[in-house]
Amino acid sequence: MNTLKTETVKLVTLQEWDRFVSETYGKIYCFQQQNGCKDRGIERITVPDPYADEWDYEDTPIPFEVNGEEMGVSFETWLNTSPSDTIHKFDGDTCGPEFNNQLFWERNFYPNVNMIANDLHSKGLLESGEYIIVIDW
């Protein structure tokens, strides 16, 4: 008899992932805005990811500009920085410092998602397993 092979995954919406990360760490976070803005679709992550450290961004400073070419910061830099630490970099901008600081964090100042997932797992906040983040807006 022909059977369909299935697998069990944990499905999470983009909005729920963003809320969980933002509330856990007290930081501005928007997964869809990363890497030049993600299209609708899905992204798989494995928790814990034994190779996550290899995906961590380098610990080098990035320019304080919204939509800049350089995106992503090391997990440690992200953990040790507060949005209030960067808001002053956007004083005098026509859209206002709060708005531009938010966009900067969403589009440029974020760690690799696997680093976050592993940290949440190590804190006991995220179960082991396969996750699919549904990207839709």
Backbone as CSV, one residue per row, in Angstrom:
resi,resn,N_x,N_y,N_z,CA_x,CA_y,CA_z,C_x,C_y,C_z
1,MET,0.844,-1.179,0.000,0.000,0.000,0.000,0.890,1.243,0.000
2,ASN,0.543,2.191,-0.793,1.276,3.449,-0.898,0.864,4.367,0.254
3,THR,1.838,4.908,0.993,1.520,5.797,2.109,2.283,7.105,1.960
4,LEU,1.728,8.127,2.529,2.345,9.444,2.524,3.202,9.591,3.768
5,LYS,4.463,9.888,3.573,5.360,10.092,4.702,5.218,11.542,5.180
6,THR,5.024,11.706,6.459,4.892,13.044,7.036,5.920,13.218,8.148
7,GLU,6.086,14.436,8.572,6.945,14.732,9.708,6.258,15.774,10.576
8,THR,6.579,15.752,11.835,5.992,16.709,12.765,6.935,17.896,12.919
9,VAL,6.374,19.068,12.766,7.143,20.304,12.949,6.335,21.237,13.843
10,LYS,7.027,22.223,14.371,6.360,23.262,15.156,6.217,24.477,14.245
11,LEU,4.994,24.864,13.983,4.689,25.969,13.082,4.456,27.228,13.903
12,VAL,5.127,28.299,13.532,4.964,29.569,14.243,4.825,30.682,13.205
13,THR,3.928,31.610,13.468,3.771,32.736,12.547,4.907,33.736,12.777
14,LEU,5.186,34.481,11.758,6.177,35.554,11.828,5.850,36.517,12.969
15,GLN,4.601,36.884,13.079,4.192,37.846,14.100,4.426,37.294,15.510
16,GLU,4.140,36.011,15.709,4.337,35.407,17.028,5.835,35.281,17.342
17,TRP,6.636,34.917,16.348,8.088,34.832,16.553,8.642,36.210,16.948
18,ASP,8.247,37.240,16.209,8.721,38.604,16.513,8.316,39.025,17.923
19,ARG,7.062,38.762,18.288,6.588,39.141,19.618,7.391,38.418,20.690
20,PHE,7.576,37.131,20.536,8.290,36.320,21.516,9.729,36.802,21.685
21,VAL,10.416,37.030,20.579,11.807,37.502,20.645,11.863,38.897,21.273
22,SER,11.011,39.799,20.822,11.014,41.168,21.354,10.734,41.211,22.848
23,GLU,9.729,40.456,23.290,9.378,40.463,24.711,10.437,39.758,25.558
24,THR,11.033,38.700,25.050,12.050,37.975,25.810,13.295,38.821,26.022
25,TYR,13.727,39.520,24.981,14.985,40.257,25.051,14.825,41.760,25.268
26,GLY,13.596,42.269,25.144,13.380,43.704,25.313,14.008,44.519,24.199
27,LYS,13.952,43.987,22.981,14.590,44.654,21.843,13.634,44.724,20.657
28,ILE,13.888,45.674,19.785,13.144,45.784,18.536,13.587,44.624,17.655
29,TYR,12.612,43.913,17.078,12.940,42.750,16.266,11.858,42.517,15.226
30,CYS,12.271,42.276,13.984,11.320,41.968,12.913,12.001,41.043,11.910
31,PHE,11.712,39.758,12.007,12.362,38.746,11.189,12.177,39.004,9.695
32,GLN,11.014,39.439,9.281,10.726,39.639,7.854,11.595,40.733,7.250
33,GLN,11.962,41.728,8.015,12.729,42.857,7.493,14.222,42.540,7.303
34,GLN,14.673,41.397,7.793,16.093,41.058,7.748,16.544,40.594,6.363
35,ASN,17.841,40.723,6.130,18.457,40.255,4.879,17.815,40.878,3.644
36,GLY,17.527,42.169,3.704,16.932,42.850,2.567,15.444,42.629,2.425
37,CYS,14.787,42.193,3.454,13.350,41.925,3.533,13.000,40.589,2.868
38,LYS,12.435,39.715,3.659,12.101,38.368,3.205,10.749,38.366,2.492
39,ASP,10.672,37.570,1.440,9.412,37.374,0.724,8.484,36.496,1.558
40,ARG,7.226,36.462,1.167,6.302,35.521,1.796,6.818,34.110,1.567
41,GLY,6.620,33.268,2.554,7.073,31.892,2.435,7.311,31.305,3.802
42,ILE,8.261,30.385,3.887,8.586,29.755,5.160,10.093,29.723,5.337
43,GLU,10.508,29.625,6.579,11.914,29.414,6.899,11.976,28.356,7.981
44,ARG,12.808,27.355,7.748,12.976,26.252,8.702,14.150,26.537,9.616
45,ILE,13.988,26.191,10.882,15.111,26.202,11.807,15.050,24.939,12.654
46,THR,16.220,24.449,13.011,16.352,23.287,13.876,16.845,23.768,15.225
47,VAL,16.186,23.305,16.276,16.535,23.733,17.641,16.868,22.509,18.471
48,PRO,18.032,22.453,19.084,19.143,23.393,18.903,19.876,23.101,17.600
49,ASP,20.515,24.117,17.066,21.309,23.984,15.855,22.775,23.867,16.263
50,PRO,23.382,22.703,16.063,24.768,22.518,16.494,25.759,23.372,15.707
51,TYR,25.332,23.913,14.590,26.210,24.721,13.746,25.899,26.212,13.827
52,ALA,25.043,26.622,14.736,24.601,28.021,14.812,25.770,28.988,14.950
53,ASP,26.773,28.629,15.735,27.912,29.536,15.922,28.610,29.859,14.606
54,GLU,28.559,28.937,13.661,29.174,29.185,12.359,28.402,30.228,11.559
55,TRP,27.119,30.425,11.903,26.286,31.393,11.189,26.267,32.760,11.858
56,ASP,26.867,32.853,13.050,26.884,34.133,13.766,27.594,35.185,12.917
57,TYR,27.054,36.397,12.915,27.694,37.481,12.176,28.987,37.877,12.878
58,GLU,29.916,38.436,12.120,31.184,38.880,12.695,30.934,40.025,13.668
59,ASP,31.796,40.109,14.663,31.668,41.178,15.659,32.399,42.425,15.174
60,THR,31.867,43.004,14.116,32.426,44.252,13.587,31.309,45.284,13.559
61,PRO,31.644,46.528,13.815,30.593,47.556,13.822,30.012,47.769,12.427
62,ILE,28.738,48.106,12.400,28.092,48.442,11.133,27.701,49.910,11.187
63,PRO,27.608,50.555,10.020,27.229,51.978,10.006,25.815,52.178,10.555
64,PHE,25.607,53.291,11.206,24.287,53.633,11.716,23.495,54.314,10.604
65,GLU,22.924,53.484,9.743,22.093,53.999,8.659,20.964,53.014,8.392
66,VAL,19.804,53.558,8.113,18.643,52.732,7.799,18.797,52.230,6.368
67,ASN,18.525,50.959,6.160,18.638,50.324,4.843,20.066,50.333,4.314
68,GLY,21.035,50.358,5.205,22.428,50.334,4.782,22.796,48.998,4.168
69,GLU,23.897,48.995,3.446,24.382,47.778,2.792,24.787,46.713,3.799
70,GLU,25.324,47.121,4.945,25.787,46.168,5.949,24.645,45.824,6.893
71,MET,24.405,44.510,7.041,23.298,44.034,7.864,23.792,42.902,8.747
72,GLY,23.248,42.829,9.936,23.548,41.741,10.850,24.718,42.055,11.761
73,VAL,24.542,41.729,13.037,25.591,41.903,14.040,25.723,40.603,14.820
74,SER,26.836,40.457,15.501,27.025,39.245,16.293,25.943,39.167,17.370
75,PHE,25.639,37.957,17.770,24.632,37.760,18.803,25.034,38.486,20.084
76,GLU,26.309,38.424,20.445,26.778,39.084,21.663,26.593,40.597,21.589
77,THR,26.907,41.185,20.444,26.713,42.632,20.278,25.246,42.982,20.401
78,TRP,24.387,42.201,19.758,22.947,42.451,19.834,22.453,42.334,21.272
79,LEU,22.898,41.289,21.978,22.484,41.093,23.373,22.910,42.254,24.265
80,ASN,24.097,42.784,24.021,24.666,43.807,24.889,24.325,45.230,24.469
81,THR,23.445,45.386,23.490,23.050,46.710,23.017,21.556,46.880,23.212
82,SER,21.179,48.063,23.638,19.765,48.394,23.808,19.355,49.376,22.705
83,PRO,18.108,49.332,22.255,17.665,50.333,21.287,17.881,51.766,21.786
84,SER,17.857,51.967,23.095,18.112,53.317,23.619,19.578,53.721,23.448
85,ASP,20.465,52.747,23.246,21.882,53.051,23.015,22.128,53.612,21.625
86,THR,21.226,53.351,20.684,21.470,53.748,19.293,20.575,54.881,18.812
87,ILE,19.553,55.235,19.556,18.591,56.232,19.072,19.246,57.580,18.787
88,HIS,20.247,57.949,19.571,20.901,59.251,19.384,21.621,59.348,18.039
89,LYS,21.867,58.228,17.393,22.537,58.230,16.087,21.623,58.783,14.989
90,PHE,20.341,58.915,15.284,19.386,59.345,14.272,18.772,60.711,14.586
91,ASP,19.358,61.462,15.502,18.894,62.816,15.805,18.973,63.676,14.542
92,GLY,17.991,64.532,14.365,18.002,65.456,13.247,17.505,64.872,11.935
93,ASP,17.212,63.609,11.886,16.701,63.001,10.664,15.250,63.414,10.468
94,THR,14.836,63.584,9.251,13.499,64.106,8.957,12.358,63.193,9.399
95,CYS,12.569,61.887,9.459,11.500,60.969,9.883,11.439,60.813,11.394
96,GLY,12.379,61.360,12.099,12.395,61.274,13.551,13.286,60.149,14.033
97,PRO,13.960,60.370,15.139,14.913,59.369,15.624,14.270,58.045,16.035
98,GLU,13.074,58.063,16.618,12.440,56.821,17.056,12.108,55.922,15.871
99,PHE,11.523,56.522,14.830,11.148,55.762,13.638,12.374,55.173,12.962
100,ASN,13.399,55.988,12.761,14.598,55.513,12.077,15.379,54.511,12.913
101,ASN,15.391,54.680,14.221,16.067,53.710,15.077,15.353,52.358,14.991
102,GLN,14.023,52.387,14.973,13.270,51.143,14.836,13.607,50.454,13.513
103,LEU,13.599,51.186,12.418,13.926,50.596,11.122,15.359,50.066,11.097
104,PHE,16.275,50.795,11.730,17.667,50.349,11.794,17.765,48.997,12.486
105,TRP,17.075,48.853,13.621,17.102,47.570,14.345,16.434,46.468,13.534
106,GLU,15.328,46.767,12.877,14.623,45.752,12.107,15.400,45.327,10.870
107,ARG,16.036,46.280,10.172,16.632,45.996,8.871,18.149,45.831,8.874
108,ASN,18.821,46.313,9.920,20.278,46.266,9.903,20.899,45.665,11.157
109,PHE,20.303,45.887,12.323,20.927,45.527,13.598,20.208,44.322,14.209
110,TYR,20.556,43.134,13.750,19.912,41.905,14.223,20.931,40.765,14.153
111,PRO,20.744,39.738,14.974,21.619,38.566,14.919,21.025,37.481,14.020
112,ASN,21.803,36.458,13.770,21.305,35.309,13.023,20.203,34.622,13.832
113,VAL,19.132,34.234,13.177,17.980,33.633,13.849,18.349,32.360,14.610
114,ASN,19.314,31.595,14.098,19.712,30.361,14.776,20.387,30.643,16.112
115,MET,21.076,31.753,16.202,21.703,32.140,17.471,20.618,32.446,18.509
116,ILE,19.576,33.142,18.087,18.463,33.444,18.990,17.781,32.143,19.416
117,ALA,17.485,31.281,18.458,16.789,30.025,18.762,17.595,29.179,19.748
118,ASN,18.890,29.082,19.550,19.721,28.300,20.470,19.729,28.919,21.869
119,ASP,19.795,30.244,21.926,19.789,30.903,23.232,18.452,30.689,23.945
120,LEU,17.356,30.810,23.220,16.039,30.574,23.810,15.930,29.132,24.304
121,HIS,16.488,28.209,23.547,16.495,26.805,23.951,17.316,26.617,25.230
122,SER,18.492,27.239,25.287,19.350,27.091,26.472,18.700,27.687,27.716
123,LYS,17.812,28.651,27.539,17.078,29.270,28.651,15.831,28.449,29.025
124,GLY,15.556,27.390,28.280,14.379,26.568,28.538,13.099,27.166,27.992
125,LEU,13.202,28.123,27.068,12.024,28.803,26.533,11.567,28.259,25.183
126,LEU,12.400,27.424,24.560,12.080,26.880,23.250,12.437,25.393,23.250
127,GLU,11.453,24.563,22.938,11.662,23.119,22.909,12.561,22.722,21.741
128,SER,13.210,21.592,21.882,13.972,21.020,20.769,13.006,20.628,19.666
129,GLY,13.478,20.669,18.441,12.665,20.200,17.329,12.861,21.027,16.083
130,GLU,12.049,20.687,15.093,12.039,21.402,13.822,10.945,22.464,13.867
131,TYR,11.308,23.675,13.494,10.357,24.791,13.477,10.249,25.336,12.061
132,ILE,9.059,25.776,11.731,8.833,26.506,10.486,8.239,27.856,10.867
133,ILE,8.910,28.903,10.437,8.381,30.264,10.629,7.664,30.632,9.338
134,VAL,6.374,30.903,9.447,5.576,31.285,8.281,5.692,32.797,8.111
135,ILE,6.254,33.210,6.983,6.452,34.627,6.699,5.299,35.096,5.825
136,ASP,4.431,35.876,6.415,3.284,36.435,5.704,2.917,37.743,6.393
137,TRP,2.486,38.690,5.643,2.106,39.984,6.220,0.877,40.509,5.568
